[in-house]
Amino acid sequence: MKGIITALIIVTFLGCRNTPTTEIVNTTTDTLKTKKDGIAVVKQDRIPAKKTEKKDTIRNDKETQMNEAFFQKAMINLSDSSLNVYENIRADYRIFGYEKPDTSSRKMILFSVFTSDVKNNPYRCKFGAYYSSGAMHNTKIKYIKKTGAFVEVHLIKESDIKPTSVYMLKDWVEFEKRN
């Protein structure tokens, strides 16, 4: 019996000596540091807020970068004051019509070359989003006057008696050149 006990002690001793020595690395970050004067300073975990560009930044929407060399503007016909936005896949344009002469006012209509701007009307424009003015059925757009940095136009629907005023940035509108 003494032999069995002695054998168990030897096996236990040898078994304990052969355990692998690995260090456990602490992977958590320390949020509490102590200064020399003994006062604990709490280090706050910060998660920076995502910076999001406004979806209607006219020239540089993240998903739809626009190149000034390829800008297309809405054209005002001098003979009948009609405003036209021509569909051109090779041009860059995103032209909003606002409720008031202020870019922070409600967006009423949008003309854009980008499918992501037009499909399902993501800006929730009251009169919709289009690739061109020709896509608006039974509706005409007439130039009325310049208003500061904007031009006032009227949306004239055949079914409505009273036209609706909409304001577009002057930068995105040009008058047709006379010969």
N, CA, C and O atoms as a DFTB+ gen file, in Angstrom:
716 C
 N C O
     1  1       0.815      -1.172       0.000
     2  2       0.000       0.000       0.000
     3  2       0.872       1.254       0.000
     4  3       0.561       2.242      -0.666
     5  1       1.982       1.196       0.768
     6  2       2.897       2.332       0.799
     7  2       3.469       2.585      -0.590
     8  3       3.769       3.732      -0.923
     9  1       3.625       1.577      -1.388
    10  2       4.174       1.715      -2.736
    11  2       3.215       2.470      -3.655
    12  3       3.633       3.274      -4.488
    13  1       1.935       2.198      -3.488
    14  2       0.930       2.870      -4.326
    15  2       0.853       4.348      -3.969
    16  3       0.775       5.201      -4.853
    17  1       0.875       4.649      -2.685
    18  2       0.811       6.045      -2.247
    19  2       2.054       6.785      -2.718
    20  3       1.958       7.926      -3.171
    21  1       3.194       6.165      -2.621
    22  2       4.438       6.788      -3.061
    23  2       4.387       7.036      -4.567
    24  3       4.822       8.090      -5.032
    25  1       3.866       6.090      -5.325
    26  2       3.765       6.241      -6.776
    27  2       2.825       7.396      -7.134
    28  3       3.115       8.159      -8.056
    29  1       1.697       7.534      -6.413
    30  2       0.755       8.624      -6.671
    31  2       1.376       9.985      -6.382
    32  3       1.152      10.944      -7.121
    33  1       2.147      10.066      -5.320
    34  2       2.804      11.329      -4.973
    35  2       3.813      11.702      -6.047
    36  3       3.907      12.867      -6.431
    37  1       4.568      10.724      -6.535
    38  2       5.582      10.996      -7.562
    39  2       4.906      11.420      -8.870
    40  3       5.360      12.362      -9.520
    41  1       3.826      10.735      -9.262
    42  2       3.114      11.078     -10.497
    43  2       2.502      12.473     -10.385
    44  3       2.558      13.254     -11.335
    45  1       1.922      12.783      -9.238
    46  2       1.330      14.102      -9.025
    47  2       2.399      15.175      -9.093
    48  3       2.192      16.217      -9.715
    49  1       3.537      14.935      -8.463
    50  2       4.635      15.891      -8.455
    51  2       5.151      16.121      -9.867
    52  3       5.362      17.264     -10.272
    53  1       5.353      15.051     -10.615
    54  2       5.856      15.184     -11.981
    55  2       4.801      15.819     -12.900
    56  3       5.125      16.601     -13.793
    57  1       3.558      15.470     -12.663
    58  2       2.478      16.030     -13.480
    59  2       2.323      17.527     -13.283
    60  3       2.040      18.250     -14.238
    61  1       2.501      17.997     -12.077
    62  2       2.371      19.428     -11.791
    63  2       3.540      20.211     -12.344
    64  3       3.381      21.376     -12.710
    65  1       4.707      19.604     -12.414
    66  2       5.891      20.305     -12.916
    67  2       5.844      20.484     -14.424
    68  3       6.470      21.409     -14.941
    69  1       5.133      19.644     -15.142
    70  2       5.144      19.688     -16.607
    71  2       3.993      20.494     -17.216
    72  3       3.720      20.352     -18.408
    73  1       3.327      21.318     -16.447
    74  2       2.258      22.141     -17.023
    75  2       2.884      23.253     -17.854
    76  3       3.897      23.831     -17.461
    77  1       2.276      23.557     -19.015
    78  2       2.845      24.617     -19.855
    79  2       2.720      25.972     -19.156
    80  3       1.712      26.274     -18.517
    81  1       3.765      26.767     -19.298
    82  2       3.759      28.096     -18.674
    83  2       3.401      29.133     -19.743
    84  3       4.229      29.493     -20.579
    85  1       2.165      29.600     -19.698
    86  2       1.727      30.654     -20.624
    87  2       1.209      31.815     -19.802
    88  3       0.602      31.644     -18.745
    89  1       1.469      32.997     -20.322
    90  2       0.998      34.187     -19.636
    91  2      -0.353      34.591     -20.206
    92  3      -0.581      34.513     -21.413
    93  1      -1.221      35.011     -19.346
    94  2      -2.513      35.518     -19.782
    95  2      -2.357      37.025     -19.944
    96  3      -1.992      37.741     -19.012
    97  1      -2.644      37.476     -21.147
    98  2      -2.486      38.887     -21.468
    99  2      -3.820      39.580     -21.224
   100  3      -4.869      39.120     -21.674
   101  1      -3.758      40.684     -20.512
   102  2      -4.956      41.461     -20.233
   103  2      -5.265      42.319     -21.457
   104  3      -4.490      43.214     -21.795
   105  1      -6.389      42.055     -22.125
   106  2      -6.733      42.783     -23.347
   107  2      -7.731      43.903     -23.110
   108  3      -8.089      44.620     -24.044
   109  1      -8.177      44.060     -21.897
   110  2      -9.118      45.149     -21.631
   111  2      -8.353      46.441     -21.417
   112  3      -7.234      46.444     -20.904
   113  1      -8.973      47.528     -21.816
   114  2      -8.317      48.826     -21.647
   115  2      -8.616      49.362     -20.258
   116  3      -9.714      49.205     -19.726
   117  1      -7.619      49.988     -19.701
   118  2      -7.761      50.540     -18.358
   119  2      -8.415      51.909     -18.468
   120  3      -7.879      52.805     -19.120
   121  1      -9.558      52.071     -17.839
   122  2     -10.238      53.363     -17.880
   123  2     -10.053      54.149     -16.594
   124  3     -10.607      55.239     -16.446
   125  1      -9.275      53.605     -15.659
   126  2      -9.060      54.281     -14.385
   127  2      -7.558      54.397     -14.149
   128  3      -6.864      53.384     -14.069
   129  1      -7.060      55.603     -14.040
   130  2      -5.637      55.830     -13.786
   131  2      -5.505      56.627     -12.501
   132  3      -6.362      57.452     -12.182
   133  1      -4.428      56.379     -11.763
   134  2      -4.203      57.081     -10.507
   135  2      -3.001      57.994     -10.660
   136  3      -1.939      57.568     -11.115
   137  1      -3.173      59.263     -10.276
   138  2      -2.068      60.218     -10.313
   139  2      -1.219      60.055      -9.060
   140  3      -1.573      59.308      -8.148
   141  1      -0.095      60.762      -9.028
   142  2       0.836      60.668      -7.903
   143  2       0.211      61.090      -6.586
   144  3       0.573      60.566      -5.532
   145  1      -0.727      62.037      -6.632
   146  2      -1.314      62.511      -5.380
   147  2      -2.400      61.576      -4.847
   148  3      -3.022      61.865      -3.825
   149  1      -2.628      60.460      -5.534
   150  2      -3.564      59.457      -5.043
   151  2      -4.989      59.645      -5.508
   152  3      -5.866      58.877      -5.113
   153  1      -5.253      60.657      -6.345
   154  2      -6.609      60.894      -6.823
   155  2      -6.803      60.114      -8.120
   156  3      -5.994      60.202      -9.044
   157  1      -7.876      59.360      -8.168
   158  2      -8.172      58.561      -9.357
   159  2      -8.757      59.461     -10.443
   160  3      -9.636      60.279     -10.175
   161  1      -8.268      59.304     -11.655
   162  2      -8.761      60.054     -12.798
   163  2      -9.460      59.063     -13.723
   164  3      -8.871      58.063     -14.134
   165  1     -10.688      59.341     -14.039
   166  2     -11.440      58.456     -14.921
   167  2     -11.234      58.915     -16.355
   168  3     -11.521      60.060     -16.705
   169  1     -10.737      58.008     -17.172
   170  2     -10.550      58.291     -18.588
   171  2     -11.818      57.833     -19.304
   172  3     -12.167      56.653     -19.261
   173  1     -12.497      58.753     -19.951
   174  2     -13.757      58.410     -20.598
   175  2     -13.496      57.733     -21.932
   176  3     -12.623      58.136     -22.700
   177  1     -14.276      56.698     -22.183
   178  2     -14.218      56.058     -23.491
   179  2     -14.973      56.949     -24.461
   180  3     -16.109      57.344     -24.197
   181  1     -14.342      57.265     -25.581
   182  2     -14.975      58.134     -26.559
   183  2     -15.187      57.382     -27.851
   184  3     -14.310      56.669     -28.338
   185  1     -16.350      57.559     -28.378
   186  2     -16.643      57.056     -29.708
   187  2     -16.994      58.281     -30.534
   188  3     -18.024      58.914     -30.301
   189  1     -16.138      58.623     -31.504
   190  2     -16.405      59.839     -32.267
   191  2     -17.702      59.702     -33.064
   192  3     -17.996      58.648     -33.628
   193  1     -18.459      60.779     -33.094
   194  2     -19.712      60.786     -33.847
   195  2     -19.391      60.760     -35.330
   196  3     -18.449      61.402     -35.792
   197  1     -20.187      60.011     -36.061
   198  2     -19.994      59.957     -37.497
   199  2     -20.386      61.293     -38.098
   200  3     -21.438      61.848     -37.784
   201  1     -19.534      61.793     -38.954
   202  2     -19.870      63.019     -39.652
   203  2     -20.636      62.625     -40.905
   204  3     -20.147      61.853     -41.729
   205  1     -21.820      63.153     -41.036
   206  2     -22.619      62.848     -42.211
   207  2     -22.823      64.120     -43.002
   208  3     -23.165      65.171     -42.461
   209  1     -22.606      63.997     -44.276
   210  2     -22.844      65.143     -45.131
   211  2     -24.333      65.237     -45.375
   212  3     -25.036      64.228     -45.436
   213  1     -24.800      66.456     -45.513
   214  2     -26.204      66.613     -45.833
   215  2     -26.445      65.972     -47.189
   216  3     -25.636      66.107     -48.107
   217  1     -27.544      65.286     -47.301
   218  2     -27.853      64.571     -48.522
   219  2     -28.015      65.512     -49.701
   220  3     -27.808      65.113     -50.847
   221  1     -28.385      66.758     -49.433
   222  2     -28.607      67.684     -50.525
   223  2     -27.457      68.655     -50.747
   224  3     -27.653      69.712     -51.347
   225  1     -26.253      68.314     -50.271
   226  2     -25.129      69.171     -50.611
   227  2     -25.023      69.127     -52.122
   228  3     -24.816      68.068     -52.714
   229  1     -25.164      70.257     -52.720
   230  2     -25.397      70.305     -54.153
   231  2     -24.241      69.748     -54.968
   232  3     -24.472      69.047     -55.953
   233  1     -23.030      70.033     -54.593
   234  2     -21.926      69.659     -55.469
   235  2     -21.226      68.357     -55.101
   236  3     -20.635      67.733     -55.983
   237  1     -21.259      67.918     -53.856
   238  2     -20.450      66.764     -53.478
   239  2     -21.158      65.791     -52.559
   240  3     -20.712      65.570     -51.432
   241  1     -22.229      65.217     -53.009
   242  2     -22.861      64.152     -52.241
   243  2     -21.917      62.961     -52.302
   244  3     -21.390      62.641     -53.367
   245  1     -21.702      62.305     -51.173
   246  2     -20.699      61.241     -51.062
   247  2     -20.875      60.162     -52.133
   248  3     -19.902      59.747     -52.763
   249  1     -22.111      59.709     -52.337
   250  2     -22.340      58.626     -53.287
   251  2     -22.345      59.109     -54.733
   252  3     -22.146      58.315     -55.652
   253  1     -22.565      60.372     -54.936
   254  2     -22.715      60.888     -56.296
   255  2     -21.859      62.134     -56.478
   256  3     -22.380      63.246     -56.558
   257  1     -20.570      61.949     -56.541
   258  2     -19.649      63.066     -56.727
   259  2     -19.922      63.742     -58.065
   260  3     -20.116      63.079     -59.083
   261  1     -19.933      65.060     -58.045
   262  2     -20.181      65.812     -59.264
   263  2     -18.918      66.560     -59.667
   264  3     -18.170      67.048     -58.820
   265  1     -18.698      66.638     -60.961
   266  2     -17.522      67.291     -61.501
   267  2     -17.965      68.574     -62.200
   268  3     -18.803      68.537     -63.101
   269  1     -17.403      69.704     -61.786
   270  2     -17.816      70.998     -62.348
   271  2     -17.643      71.078     -63.854
   272  3     -18.364      71.820     -64.521
   273  1     -16.704      70.328     -64.395
   274  2     -16.494      70.351     -65.839
   275  2     -17.697      69.783     -66.588
   276  3     -17.878      70.065     -67.773
   277  1     -18.511      68.995     -65.914
   278  2     -19.650      68.345     -66.558
   279  2     -20.998      68.850     -66.053
   280  3     -22.016      68.194     -66.272
   281  1     -21.029      70.000     -65.382
   282  2     -22.290      70.529     -64.874
   283  2     -23.228      70.880     -66.025
   284  3     -22.808      71.396     -67.060
   285  1     -24.488      70.591     -65.818
   286  2     -25.527      71.004     -66.752
   287  2     -26.528      71.839     -65.975
   288  3     -26.879      71.502     -64.844
   289  1     -26.981      72.909     -66.566
   290  2     -27.929      73.796     -65.892
   291  2     -29.288      73.723     -66.575
   292  3     -29.412      73.269     -67.713
   293  1     -30.296      74.178     -65.854
   294  2     -31.626      74.301     -66.444
   295  2     -31.595      75.480     -67.410
   296  3     -30.957      76.496     -67.130
   297  1     -32.273      75.353     -68.534
   298  2     -32.271      76.398     -69.556
   299  2     -33.615      77.115     -69.585
   300  3     -34.672      76.485     -69.577
   301  1     -33.555      78.447     -69.619
   302  2     -34.768      79.254     -69.737
   303  2     -34.856      79.755     -71.171
   304  3     -33.962      80.451     -71.653
   305  1     -35.933      79.399     -71.841
   306  2     -36.173      79.805     -73.217
   307  2     -36.659      81.258     -73.209
   308  3     -37.653      81.577     -72.558
   309  1     -35.969      82.121     -73.920
   310  2     -36.300      83.551     -73.912
   311  2     -37.609      83.862     -74.634
   312  3     -38.252      84.864     -74.323
   313  1     -38.012      83.041     -75.574
   314  2     -39.227      83.347     -76.337
   315  2     -40.505      83.100     -75.540
   316  3     -41.463      83.860     -75.680
   317  1     -40.547      82.059     -74.707
   318  2     -41.780      81.773     -73.960
   319  2     -41.568      81.633     -72.446
   320  3     -42.494      81.245     -71.734
   321  1     -40.385      81.936     -71.953
   322  2     -40.029      81.869     -70.521
   323  2     -40.145      80.469     -69.920
   324  3     -40.218      80.324     -68.700
   325  1     -40.161      79.455     -70.756
   326  2     -40.240      78.089     -70.222
   327  2     -38.870      77.657     -69.713
   328  3     -37.835      78.020     -70.271
   329  1     -38.891      76.881     -68.650
   330  2     -37.657      76.356     -68.069
   331  2     -37.592      74.866     -68.386
   332  3     -38.550      74.130     -68.152
   333  1     -36.454      74.430     -68.920
   334  2     -36.281      73.022     -69.283
   335  2     -35.012      72.471     -68.664
   336  3     -33.973      73.131     -68.635
   337  1     -35.116      71.259     -68.177
   338  2     -33.949      70.506     -67.724
   339  2     -33.870      69.307     -68.650
   340  3     -34.757      68.452     -68.652
   341  1     -32.802      69.247     -69.437
   342  2     -32.660      68.176     -70.410
   343  2     -31.949      66.989     -69.784
   344  3     -30.993      67.145     -69.024
   345  1     -32.430      65.807     -70.116
   346  2     -31.825      64.579     -69.593
   347  2     -30.538      64.311     -70.364
   348  3     -30.548      64.201     -71.590
   349  1     -29.430      64.206     -69.631
   350  2     -28.137      63.945     -70.257
   351  2     -27.316      63.084     -69.312
   352  3     -26.857      63.565     -68.276
   353  1     -27.129      61.833     -69.651
   354  2     -26.425      60.883     -68.788
   355  2     -24.952      61.260     -68.613
   356  3     -24.320      60.845     -67.641
   357  1     -24.407      62.035     -69.538
   358  2     -22.987      62.402     -69.458
   359  2     -22.752      63.713     -68.698
   360  3     -21.610      64.139     -68.524
   361  1     -23.818      64.336     -68.257
   362  2     -23.710      65.600     -67.517
   363  2     -24.016      65.355     -66.044
   364  3     -24.635      64.353     -65.685
   365  1     -23.578      66.274     -65.201
   366  2     -23.861      66.208     -63.765
   367  2     -24.803      67.348     -63.401
   368  3     -24.522      68.516     -63.673
   369  1     -25.919      66.993     -62.786
   370  2     -26.834      68.024     -62.301
   371  2     -27.705      67.466     -61.193
   372  3     -28.109      66.303     -61.207
   373  1     -27.977      68.323     -60.246
   374  2     -28.889      68.049     -59.133
   375  2     -29.515      69.405     -58.801
   376  3     -28.925      70.213     -58.084
   377  1     -30.693      69.638     -59.321
   378  2     -31.334      70.945     -59.222
   379  2     -32.594      70.820     -58.371
   380  3     -33.555      70.152     -58.752
   381  1     -32.571      71.469     -57.221
   382  2     -33.722      71.451     -56.319
   383  2     -34.582      72.685     -56.556
   384  3     -34.081      73.758     -56.890
   385  1     -35.872      72.511     -56.378
   386  2     -36.814      73.618     -56.326
   387  2     -37.325      73.696     -54.896
   388  3     -37.820      72.707     -54.356
   389  1     -37.208      74.868     -54.281
   390  2     -37.566      75.047     -52.867
   391  2     -38.879      75.812     -52.724
   392  3     -39.296      76.535     -53.629
   393  1     -39.511      75.639     -51.584
   394  2     -40.774      76.313     -51.291
   395  2     -40.576      77.827     -51.134
   396  3     -41.446      78.611     -51.510
   397  1     -39.433      78.230     -50.579
   398  2     -39.093      79.634     -50.360
   399  2     -37.688      79.875     -50.909
   400  3     -36.962      78.913     -51.159
   401  1     -37.288      81.122     -51.101
   402  2     -35.926      81.381     -51.576
   403  2     -34.903      81.174     -50.455
   404  3     -34.229      82.110     -50.025
   405  1     -34.807      79.935     -49.999
   406  2     -33.933      79.557     -48.892
   407  2     -33.667      78.052     -49.007
   408  3     -34.607      77.260     -49.075
   409  1     -32.397      77.660     -49.030
   410  2     -32.067      76.240     -49.215
   411  2     -32.459      75.365     -48.035
   412  3     -32.476      74.141     -48.157
   413  1     -32.773      75.971     -46.898
   414  2     -33.211      75.165     -45.757
   415  2     -34.738      75.000     -45.731
   416  3     -35.273      74.321     -44.854
   417  1     -35.433      75.614     -46.683
   418  2     -36.892      75.442     -46.744
   419  2     -37.225      74.103     -47.404
   420  3     -36.337      73.396     -47.880
   421  1     -38.493      73.770     -47.426
   422  2     -38.942      72.472     -47.947
   423  2     -38.577      72.309     -49.422
   424  3     -38.720      73.238     -50.217
   425  1     -38.108      71.119     -49.771
   426  2     -37.784      70.807     -51.163
   427  2     -39.073      70.407     -51.871
   428  3     -39.780      69.501     -51.431
   429  1     -39.365      71.083     -52.955
   430  2     -40.624      70.849     -53.663
   431  2     -40.453      69.936     -54.870
   432  3     -41.337      69.137     -55.180
   433  1     -39.305      70.055     -55.557
   434  2     -39.067      69.268     -56.765
   435  2     -37.566      69.088     -56.947
   436  3     -36.772      69.899     -56.471
   437  1     -37.186      68.027     -57.634
   438  2     -35.767      67.757     -57.887
   439  2     -35.590      67.241     -59.299
   440  3     -36.359      66.407     -59.778
   441  1     -34.556      67.756     -59.961
   442  2     -34.107      67.226     -61.243
   443  2     -32.677      66.761     -61.036
   444  3     -31.827      67.534     -60.594
   445  1     -32.408      65.498     -61.353
   446  2     -31.070      64.963     -61.117
   447  2     -30.745      63.882     -62.138
   448  3     -31.633      63.190     -62.636
   449  1     -29.471      63.751     -62.435
   450  2     -29.001      62.694     -63.325
   451  2     -28.802      61.388     -62.559
   452  3     -28.677      60.327     -63.171
   453  1     -28.771      61.454     -61.235
   454  2     -28.446      60.290     -60.414
   455  2     -29.699      59.496     -60.033
   456  3     -30.661      60.044     -59.495
   457  1     -29.665      58.213     -60.320
   458  2     -30.790      57.329     -59.999
   459  2     -31.078      57.325     -58.507
   460  3     -32.239      57.279     -58.103
   461  1     -30.036      57.371     -57.682
   462  2     -30.243      57.362     -56.227
   463  2     -30.991      58.609     -55.748
   464  3     -31.587      58.590     -54.672
   465  1     -30.967      59.683     -56.524
   466  2     -31.715      60.899     -56.185
   467  2     -33.170      60.825     -56.648
   468  3     -34.060      61.410     -56.031
   469  1     -33.398      60.100     -57.737
   470  2     -34.720      60.102     -58.368
   471  2     -35.577      58.915     -57.919
   472  3     -36.764      59.076     -57.636
   473  1     -34.982      57.740     -57.854
   474  2     -35.745      56.521     -57.545
   475  2     -36.367      56.615     -56.148
   476  3     -35.670      56.862     -55.164
   477  1     -37.650      56.421     -56.078
   478  2     -38.439      56.440     -54.834
   479  2     -38.448      57.797     -54.129
   480  3     -38.828      57.877     -52.961
   481  1     -38.040      58.857     -54.815
   482  2     -38.091      60.225     -54.274
   483  2     -37.522      60.301     -52.847
   484  3     -38.263      60.629     -51.920
   485  1     -36.224      60.006     -52.646
   486  2     -35.658      59.951     -51.290
   487  2     -35.689      61.280     -50.535
   488  3     -35.651      61.287     -49.305
   489  1     -35.758      62.395     -51.247
   490  2     -35.809      63.700     -50.579
   491  2     -37.244      64.106     -50.237
   492  3     -37.472      65.162     -49.648
   493  1     -38.187      63.279     -50.602
   494  2     -39.617      63.501     -50.333
   495  2     -40.101      64.850     -50.878
   496  3     -40.812      65.594     -50.201
   497  1     -39.704      65.137     -52.090
   498  2     -40.139      66.379     -52.728
   499  2     -41.631      66.285     -53.046
   500  3     -42.101      65.272     -53.565
   501  1     -42.357      67.333     -52.734
   502  2     -43.816      67.349     -52.888
   503  2     -44.247      67.032     -54.322
   504  3     -45.209      66.293     -54.534
   505  1     -43.539      67.589     -55.302
   506  2     -43.900      67.373     -56.702
   507  2     -43.056      66.297     -57.375
   508  3     -43.172      66.090     -58.583
   509  1     -42.212      65.611     -56.615
   510  2     -41.472      64.471     -57.142
   511  2     -40.037      64.775     -57.535
   512  3     -39.559      65.905     -57.431
   513  1     -39.365      63.720     -57.992
   514  2     -37.976      63.799     -58.450
   515  2     -37.922      63.233     -59.867
   516  3     -38.505      62.185     -60.147
   517  1     -37.220      63.930     -60.753
   518  2     -37.215      63.570     -62.170
   519  2     -35.802      63.651     -62.742
   520  3     -34.927      64.333     -62.209
   521  1     -35.611      62.928     -63.851
   522  2     -34.355      63.035     -64.590
   523  2     -34.365      64.276     -65.480
   524  3     -33.316      64.867     -65.737
   525  1     -35.543      64.669     -65.948
   526  2     -35.658      65.836     -66.822
   527  2     -37.039      66.458     -66.656
   528  3     -37.949      65.841     -66.101
   529  1     -37.182      67.680     -67.143
   530  2     -38.488      68.340     -67.053
   531  2     -39.488      67.692     -68.005
   532  3     -40.695      67.787     -67.787
   533  1     -39.010      67.045     -69.041
   534  2     -39.893      66.359     -69.981
   535  2     -40.595      65.158     -69.366
   536  3     -41.603      64.695     -69.900
   537  1     -40.085      64.652     -68.263
   538  2     -40.697      63.495     -67.598
   539  2     -41.911      63.883     -66.764
   540  3     -42.640      63.015     -66.283
   541  1     -42.129      65.173     -66.592
   542  2     -43.286      65.649     -65.814
   543  2     -44.492      65.719     -66.746
   544  3     -44.539      66.570     -67.634
   545  1     -45.449      64.848     -66.552
   546  2     -46.623      64.801     -67.421
   547  2     -47.613      65.897     -67.043
   548  3     -47.887      66.124     -65.865
   549  1     -48.140      66.566     -68.050
   550  2     -49.161      67.610     -67.881
   551  2     -48.698      68.762     -66.991
   552  3     -49.520      69.409     -66.342
   553  1     -47.397      69.022     -66.956
   554  2     -46.865      70.103     -66.124
   555  2     -45.830      70.902     -66.919
   556  3     -44.983      70.335     -67.609
   557  1     -45.916      72.213     -66.809
   558  2     -44.939      73.100     -67.444
   559  2     -44.292      73.948     -66.364
   560  3     -44.875      74.176     -65.304
   561  1     -43.077      74.414     -66.643
   562  2     -42.364      75.280     -65.703
   563  2     -42.079      76.596     -66.415
   564  3     -41.488      76.613     -67.494
   565  1     -42.506      77.697     -65.800
   566  2     -42.308      79.027     -66.383
   567  2     -41.463      79.888     -65.463
   568  3     -41.689      79.937     -64.254
   569  1     -40.488      80.567     -66.051
   570  2     -39.655      81.524     -65.321
   571  2     -40.483      82.767     -65.017
   572  3     -41.206      83.271     -65.877
   573  1     -40.369      83.263     -63.760
   574  2     -41.101      84.465     -63.357
   575  2     -40.140      85.633     -63.128
   576  3     -40.255      86.669     -63.782
   577  1     -39.175      85.463     -62.181
   578  2     -38.250      86.567     -61.890
   579  2     -37.066      86.073     -61.067
   580  3     -37.068      84.961     -60.539
   581  1     -36.050      86.940     -60.974
   582  2     -34.910      86.677     -60.093
   583  2     -35.270      87.170     -58.696
   584  3     -35.882      88.225     -58.533
   585  1     -34.879      86.387     -57.689
   586  2     -35.128      86.750     -56.290
   587  2     -33.858      86.476     -55.503
   588  3     -33.665      85.365     -55.011
   589  1     -32.992      87.470     -55.378
   590  2     -31.726      87.282     -54.668
   591  2     -30.860      86.240     -55.367
   592  3     -30.550      86.379     -56.550
   593  1     -30.473      85.205     -54.644
   594  2     -29.637      84.138     -55.202
   595  2     -30.480      83.064     -55.889
   596  3     -29.962      82.018     -56.280
   597  1     -31.779      83.324     -56.034
   598  2     -32.706      82.345     -56.596
   599  2     -33.438      82.918     -57.798
   600  3     -33.440      84.127     -58.032
   601  1     -34.059      82.020     -58.552
   602  2     -35.024      82.426     -59.566
   603  2     -36.364      81.822     -59.167
   604  3     -36.439      80.686     -58.699
   605  1     -37.411      82.602     -59.362
   606  2     -38.753      82.098     -59.070
   607  2     -39.337      81.536     -60.352
   608  3     -39.310      82.184     -61.399
   609  1     -39.862      80.333     -60.261
   610  2     -40.541      79.707     -61.390
   611  2     -41.911      79.240     -60.913
   612  3     -42.135      79.033     -59.721
   613  1     -42.816      79.081     -61.861
   614  2     -44.144      78.556     -61.543
   615  2     -44.289      77.168     -62.147
   616  3     -43.970      76.949     -63.316
   617  1     -44.770      76.240     -61.340
   618  2     -45.160      74.925     -61.845
   619  2     -46.620      75.045     -62.242
   620  3     -47.478      75.339     -61.411
   621  1     -46.890      74.819     -63.502
   622  2     -48.254      74.966     -63.999
   623  2     -48.752      73.593     -64.433
   624  3     -48.299      73.034     -65.432
   625  1     -49.688      73.069     -63.663
   626  2     -50.302      71.780     -64.001
   627  2     -51.592      72.058     -64.758
   628  3     -52.313      73.008     -64.450
   629  1     -51.873      71.230     -65.742
   630  2     -53.087      71.434     -66.533
   631  2     -54.344      71.311     -65.681
   632  3     -55.355      71.952     -65.967
   633  1     -54.285      70.485     -64.632
   634  2     -55.471      70.260     -63.797
   635  2     -55.675      71.355     -62.746
   636  3     -56.785      71.512     -62.238
   637  1     -54.622      72.116     -62.408
   638  2     -54.729      73.171     -61.393
   639  2     -54.976      74.525     -62.049
   640  3     -54.464      74.816     -63.130
   641  1     -55.758      75.328     -61.380
   642  2     -56.023      76.674     -61.887
   643  2     -54.891      77.613     -61.486
   644  3     -54.427      78.415     -62.296
   645  1     -54.449      77.513     -60.237
   646  2     -53.420      78.403     -59.706
   647  2     -52.038      77.739     -59.802
   648  3     -51.870      76.601     -59.364
   649  1     -51.044      78.446     -60.376
   650  2     -49.689      77.877     -60.433
   651  2     -49.023      77.883     -59.057
   652  3     -49.400      78.653     -58.174
   653  1     -48.032      77.015     -58.893
   654  2     -47.291      76.917     -57.639
   655  2     -45.917      77.544     -57.817
   656  3     -45.202      77.206     -58.760
   657  1     -45.538      78.457     -56.921
   658  2     -44.212      79.080     -56.976
   659  2     -43.167      78.151     -56.382
   660  3     -43.373      77.541     -55.333
   661  1     -42.039      78.057     -57.079
   662  2     -40.899      77.256     -56.638
   663  2     -39.656      78.097     -56.897
   664  3     -39.597      78.848     -57.870
   665  1     -38.658      77.966     -56.014
   666  2     -37.436      78.757     -56.128
   667  2     -36.242      77.843     -56.364
   668  3     -36.042      76.863     -55.646
   669  1     -35.446      78.178     -57.390
   670  2     -34.246      77.410     -57.721
   671  2     -33.033      78.314     -57.612
   672  3     -33.106      79.507     -57.905
   673  1     -31.917      77.738     -57.187
   674  2     -30.683      78.524     -57.103
   675  2     -30.285      79.032     -58.487
   676  3     -30.307      78.286     -59.465
   677  1     -29.922      80.313     -58.552
   678  2     -29.519      80.937     -59.811
   679  2     -28.319      80.236     -60.440
   680  3     -28.176      80.213     -61.663
   681  1     -27.451      79.658     -59.590
   682  2     -26.257      78.974     -60.095
   683  2     -26.603      77.811     -61.014
   684  3     -25.781      77.411     -61.839
   685  1     -27.795      77.268     -60.887
   686  2     -28.183      76.078     -61.645
   687  2     -29.124      76.396     -62.802
   688  3     -29.689      75.495     -63.422
   689  1     -29.286      77.687     -63.087
   690  2     -30.187      78.102     -64.166
   691  2     -29.436      79.076     -65.059
   692  3     -28.684      79.923     -64.577
   693  1     -29.646      78.947     -66.378
   694  2     -29.066      79.931     -67.291
   695  2     -30.061      80.241     -68.401
   696  3     -30.901      79.418     -68.767
   697  1     -29.936      81.452     -68.920
   698  2     -30.822      81.872     -69.997
   699  2     -30.233      81.418     -71.320
   700  3     -29.018      81.397     -71.514
   701  1     -31.117      81.060     -72.206
   702  2     -30.698      80.611     -73.528
   703  2     -29.958      81.760     -74.224
   704  3     -30.354      82.920     -74.108
   705  1     -28.916      81.439     -74.924
   706  2     -28.123      82.461     -75.615
   707  2     -28.761      82.785     -76.960
   708  3     -29.148      81.897     -77.720
   709  1     -28.859      84.084     -77.229
   710  2     -29.414      84.514     -78.525
   711  2     -28.316      84.473     -79.570
   712  3     -27.137      84.663     -79.272
   713  1     -28.733      84.221     -80.801
   714  2     -27.760      84.164     -81.907
   715  2     -27.378      85.518     -82.379
   716  3     -26.572      85.646     -83.300
